[in-house]
Amino acid sequence: MLKSHELLGFMSPALASDILSFIFESDKPAYKAALAAVAEAKHVRPVFLERQPRAERHTTMLSALTKPNLDPAAGAFIRAWLVQKQQAMLVDFLNALGIAHEKGVVEDLPGEMDDAKLKPAIDLLLGKYPHEVVAVYLNAFNDMNAANWPNLKVALENDSRLQLGGLA
């Protein structure tokens, strides 16, 4: 099971850059929080990073967010992107599983999920959304929620459609 910082490291540079650009454009508080975490980890003031050209700053941020000590910041970053930009996918997955939610956000997940529901839900996502985005979501879902489903972990480890970058 991949942690958030590992997800950023294994996903394609294009997707990581798209996520960062989306957060930059649409969620300034999440972007500033990630920038502050990176600045602290690099022992510089946030303004130092803010003064860099955006492309250079984003390269620096993405590189830093792949480190274990920045896993909480990477997790918040990925969650913001998922909930804001990938909401339709979250809703489709939870609806397919029969889990009550509020716009893709769940209060209480069941402790386990039956394969008869999980496999078709995964297939639905893979048929409708880019495989890499689905893989990021399902890895994040399994890592960030208290209910880690063993059968989802097996699917993430064994289904070639759900492999990210260096894992394939």
C-alpha positions as a Markdown table, in Angstrom:
| # | Residue | x | y | z |
|---|---|---|---|---|
| 1 | Met | 0.0 | 0.0 | 0.0 |
| 2 | Leu | 1.4 | 3.3 | -1.1 |
| 3 | Lys | 1.6 | 6.4 | 1.2 |
| 4 | Ser | 0.7 | 9.8 | -0.2 |
| 5 | His | 4.4 | 10.8 | -0.7 |
| 6 | Glu | 5.0 | 7.6 | -2.6 |
| 7 | Leu | 1.9 | 8.2 | -4.8 |
| 8 | Leu | 3.4 | 11.5 | -5.9 |
| 9 | Gly | 6.7 | 9.9 | -6.6 |
| 10 | Phe | 5.3 | 7.0 | -8.6 |
| 11 | Met | 2.7 | 8.8 | -10.7 |
| 12 | Ser | 3.7 | 10.3 | -14.0 |
| 13 | Pro | 5.3 | 13.7 | -13.9 |
| 14 | Ala | 2.5 | 15.0 | -16.1 |
| 15 | Leu | -0.2 | 14.0 | -13.6 |
| 16 | Ala | 1.8 | 15.3 | -10.6 |
| 17 | Ser | 2.2 | 18.6 | -12.4 |
| 18 | Asp | -1.5 | 18.7 | -13.3 |
| 19 | Ile | -2.4 | 18.2 | -9.7 |
| 20 | Leu | -0.1 | 20.9 | -8.5 |
| 21 | Ser | -1.4 | 23.3 | -11.2 |
| 22 | Phe | -5.0 | 22.5 | -10.3 |
| 23 | Ile | -4.4 | 23.2 | -6.6 |
| 24 | Phe | -2.4 | 26.4 | -7.5 |
| 25 | Glu | -5.4 | 27.7 | -9.6 |
| 26 | Ser | -8.3 | 26.6 | -7.5 |
| 27 | Asp | -7.4 | 26.0 | -3.9 |
| 28 | Lys | -5.0 | 28.7 | -2.6 |
| 29 | Pro | -5.2 | 27.6 | 1.0 |
| 30 | Ala | -4.1 | 24.1 | 0.1 |
| 31 | Tyr | -1.4 | 25.4 | -2.2 |
| 32 | Lys | -0.1 | 27.7 | 0.5 |
| 33 | Ala | -0.1 | 25.0 | 3.1 |
| 34 | Ala | 1.9 | 22.7 | 0.8 |
| 35 | Leu | 4.3 | 25.5 | 0.0 |
| 36 | Ala | 4.8 | 26.3 | 3.7 |
| 37 | Ala | 5.5 | 22.6 | 4.4 |
| 38 | Val | 8.0 | 22.4 | 1.6 |
| 39 | Ala | 9.7 | 25.6 | 2.8 |
| 40 | Glu | 9.9 | 24.4 | 6.3 |
| 41 | Ala | 11.4 | 21.0 | 5.2 |
| 42 | Lys | 14.0 | 22.9 | 3.1 |
| 43 | His | 14.7 | 25.3 | 5.9 |
| 44 | Val | 13.8 | 28.4 | 3.9 |
| 45 | Arg | 11.0 | 31.0 | 4.2 |
| 46 | Pro | 7.9 | 30.5 | 2.0 |
| 47 | Val | 8.7 | 33.8 | 0.3 |
| 48 | Phe | 11.9 | 32.3 | -1.0 |
| 49 | Leu | 9.9 | 29.7 | -2.9 |
| 50 | Glu | 7.2 | 32.2 | -3.9 |
| 51 | Arg | 9.8 | 34.3 | -5.7 |
| 52 | Gln | 11.0 | 31.5 | -7.9 |
| 53 | Pro | 9.5 | 31.2 | -11.3 |
| 54 | Arg | 6.4 | 29.0 | -11.0 |
| 55 | Ala | 7.8 | 26.1 | -13.1 |
| 56 | Glu | 10.9 | 26.0 | -10.9 |
| 57 | Arg | 8.9 | 26.3 | -7.7 |
| 58 | His | 6.6 | 23.5 | -8.7 |
| 59 | Thr | 9.5 | 21.2 | -9.5 |
| 60 | Thr | 11.0 | 22.0 | -6.1 |
| 61 | Met | 7.6 | 21.4 | -4.4 |
| 62 | Leu | 6.9 | 18.1 | -6.2 |
| 63 | Ser | 10.4 | 16.8 | -5.4 |
| 64 | Ala | 10.0 | 17.7 | -1.7 |
| 65 | Leu | 6.5 | 16.2 | -1.4 |
| 66 | Thr | 7.8 | 12.8 | -2.4 |
| 67 | Lys | 9.8 | 12.6 | 0.8 |
| 68 | Pro | 8.4 | 10.6 | 3.8 |
| 69 | Asn | 8.6 | 13.6 | 6.2 |
| 70 | Leu | 6.1 | 15.5 | 4.0 |
| 71 | Asp | 3.6 | 12.6 | 3.8 |
| 72 | Pro | 0.9 | 14.6 | 5.7 |
| 73 | Ala | 1.3 | 17.6 | 3.3 |
| 74 | Ala | 1.3 | 15.3 | 0.3 |
| 75 | Gly | -1.9 | 13.6 | 1.6 |
| 76 | Ala | -3.7 | 16.9 | 2.1 |
| 77 | Phe | -2.6 | 17.9 | -1.4 |
| 78 | Ile | -3.9 | 14.7 | -3.0 |
| 79 | Arg | -7.2 | 14.8 | -1.0 |
| 80 | Ala | -7.9 | 18.4 | -2.1 |
| 81 | Trp | -7.4 | 17.4 | -5.7 |
| 82 | Leu | -9.5 | 14.3 | -5.4 |
| 83 | Val | -12.4 | 16.0 | -3.7 |
| 84 | Gln | -12.4 | 19.1 | -5.9 |
| 85 | Lys | -11.4 | 17.9 | -9.3 |
| 86 | Gln | -12.2 | 14.1 | -9.2 |
| 87 | Gln | -15.5 | 14.3 | -7.4 |
| 88 | Ala | -17.5 | 12.5 | -10.1 |
| 89 | Met | -15.2 | 9.5 | -9.9 |
| 90 | Leu | -15.5 | 9.5 | -6.1 |
| 91 | Val | -19.3 | 9.6 | -6.4 |
| 92 | Asp | -19.3 | 6.8 | -9.0 |
| 93 | Phe | -17.2 | 4.6 | -6.8 |
| 94 | Leu | -19.2 | 5.1 | -3.6 |
| 95 | Asn | -22.5 | 4.7 | -5.4 |
| 96 | Ala | -21.3 | 1.5 | -7.0 |
| 97 | Leu | -20.4 | 0.2 | -3.6 |
| 98 | Gly | -23.7 | 1.3 | -2.1 |
| 99 | Ile | -22.0 | 3.6 | 0.5 |
| 100 | Ala | -23.8 | 6.7 | 1.6 |
| 101 | His | -21.8 | 9.9 | 1.0 |
| 102 | Glu | -22.0 | 13.6 | 0.7 |
| 103 | Lys | -20.5 | 14.6 | -2.8 |
| 104 | Gly | -18.0 | 11.8 | -2.6 |
| 105 | Val | -17.0 | 12.3 | 1.1 |
| 106 | Val | -17.8 | 9.6 | 3.6 |
| 107 | Glu | -18.2 | 9.8 | 7.3 |
| 108 | Asp | -18.1 | 6.1 | 8.1 |
| 109 | Leu | -16.8 | 3.4 | 5.9 |
| 110 | Pro | -17.7 | -0.3 | 6.4 |
| 111 | Gly | -14.9 | -2.3 | 7.9 |
| 112 | Glu | -14.9 | -4.6 | 4.9 |
| 113 | Met | -16.3 | -4.7 | 1.3 |
| 114 | Asp | -17.6 | -7.7 | -0.5 |
| 115 | Asp | -15.7 | -8.7 | -3.7 |
| 116 | Ala | -19.0 | -8.9 | -5.5 |
| 117 | Lys | -19.4 | -5.1 | -5.1 |
| 118 | Leu | -15.7 | -4.1 | -5.1 |
| 119 | Lys | -14.6 | -5.7 | -8.4 |
| 120 | Pro | -17.4 | -4.2 | -10.5 |
| 121 | Ala | -16.9 | -0.8 | -8.9 |
| 122 | Ile | -13.2 | -0.9 | -9.8 |
| 123 | Asp | -14.1 | -2.0 | -13.4 |
| 124 | Leu | -16.6 | 0.8 | -13.6 |
| 125 | Leu | -14.0 | 3.4 | -12.7 |
| 126 | Leu | -11.4 | 1.9 | -15.1 |
| 127 | Gly | -13.9 | 1.9 | -17.9 |
| 128 | Lys | -14.8 | 5.6 | -17.3 |
| 129 | Tyr | -11.6 | 7.4 | -16.1 |
| 130 | Pro | -7.9 | 7.4 | -16.9 |
| 131 | His | -6.3 | 4.3 | -15.3 |
| 132 | Glu | -3.6 | 6.4 | -13.6 |
| 133 | Val | -6.1 | 8.7 | -12.0 |
| 134 | Val | -8.1 | 5.7 | -10.8 |
| 135 | Ala | -5.0 | 4.1 | -9.4 |
| 136 | Val | -4.1 | 7.2 | -7.5 |
| 137 | Tyr | -7.6 | 7.5 | -6.1 |
| 138 | Leu | -7.9 | 3.9 | -5.0 |
| 139 | Asn | -4.4 | 3.9 | -3.4 |
| 140 | Ala | -5.2 | 7.2 | -1.6 |
| 141 | Phe | -8.6 | 5.8 | -0.6 |
| 142 | Asn | -7.1 | 2.7 | 0.9 |
| 143 | Asp | -4.3 | 4.6 | 2.6 |
| 144 | Met | -6.2 | 7.6 | 4.0 |
| 145 | Asn | -9.2 | 5.8 | 5.4 |
| 146 | Ala | -9.4 | 3.9 | 8.7 |
| 147 | Ala | -11.1 | 0.9 | 7.0 |
| 148 | Asn | -8.3 | -0.7 | 4.9 |
| 149 | Trp | -10.0 | -3.4 | 2.8 |
| 150 | Pro | -7.7 | -6.4 | 2.3 |
| 151 | Asn | -9.4 | -7.2 | -1.1 |
| 152 | Leu | -8.8 | -3.6 | -2.3 |
| 153 | Lys | -5.1 | -4.0 | -1.3 |
| 154 | Val | -4.9 | -7.2 | -3.3 |
| 155 | Ala | -6.4 | -5.5 | -6.3 |
| 156 | Leu | -4.0 | -2.6 | -6.1 |
| 157 | Glu | -1.1 | -5.0 | -5.8 |
| 158 | Asn | -2.1 | -7.4 | -8.5 |
| 159 | Asp | -4.3 | -5.7 | -11.1 |
| 160 | Ser | -1.9 | -4.4 | -13.8 |
| 161 | Arg | -4.4 | -1.6 | -14.7 |
| 162 | Leu | -3.9 | -0.1 | -11.2 |
| 163 | Gln | -0.1 | 0.0 | -11.3 |
| 164 | Leu | 1.7 | 3.4 | -11.2 |
| 165 | Gly | 4.9 | 4.4 | -12.9 |
| 166 | Gly | 7.8 | 2.4 | -11.5 |
| 167 | Leu | 5.5 | -0.3 | -10.1 |
| 168 | Ala | 4.3 | -1.7 | -13.4 |
